[in-house]
């Protein structure tokens, strides 16, 4: 396990009147829907440390309502400059230039480069994987899996000599189902050894679930922040919670929190293009302080920020984990 130090992590202390394990940044949303001239909305995006500052890949739906991903930079992780033009990919095969949409990216540093995964529209939604060394040149590797699939989230290092990715097999629409699975690869191109990780339970995660930010490695296991969806009388409601996965066999769940950690309750989470959505896509972690900064989309419209401390999240999991939550309901 490598030490993860990020002394300039964005941070705001928990409000004095709050006992929440995860709390919101008081200046949310940090990225408005119209930050760049072409955007209808900017949400469900990924952020990483880069050259002592921060870089990111952002979902920007334009005013034609086309979905694409753009690069952006920030000195402090809060105030962002995002390019108005989408990322231009280099391809080994021109077939890979064909796409229907690109959205909900994740970014992770593995070995010697930043890998980017996203939902890529190629005869339906699948998982696209590419990389960059410098956020200047971007190379598209391959579509990792057949349609239909979403929420492709890579682990930040090889496990048992394999790259590892979480995903959620789905359908071609607004999927009314979905469990989390794990796949393994020797080269980031060929994926197999698929394993079931965990499925829906009830309440806030009774309709579907999906991996969120890149898992955080801890001595106790991989901390996975994930979203869960319930179907209300007025549509889907997206919240997020957490689970702890085995370090060596990450398809095995050690703990899974019963309650959610954050649900849509503020105006920017409840009002927008898709109401009642809090969708986490990135998390920064500073190991010396245990601080975690979580980036999430609000109402499929804006980008917001929340905070937590690792020991408190692990304590929450240990306290609220229920054996029944590890199994599919009857």
Secondary structure, DSSP 4 states (H G I P E B T S, - for coil): ------TT----PPPTT---SSEE-TT--SB-TTSSTTEEEEEEEEEEEETTEEEEEEEEEETT--EEEEEEEESSSSS-EE-SSPPPEEESSGGGG--S-EEEEEEEEETTEEEEEEEEESSSEEEEEEEESSSSSEEEEEE-S-SSEEEEEE-SS-BTTBEEEEEEE--SSS-S---EEEEEESSSSSEEEEEEEE---SGGGSSEEEE-SPPEEETTEEEEEEEEEEEETTEEEEEEEEEEE-SSSTTSEEEE-SS-SB-S-SHHHHSSSSSSBEEEEEEEEETTTTEEEEEEEETTTEEEEEEEEHHHHHHHHHHH--GGGGS---
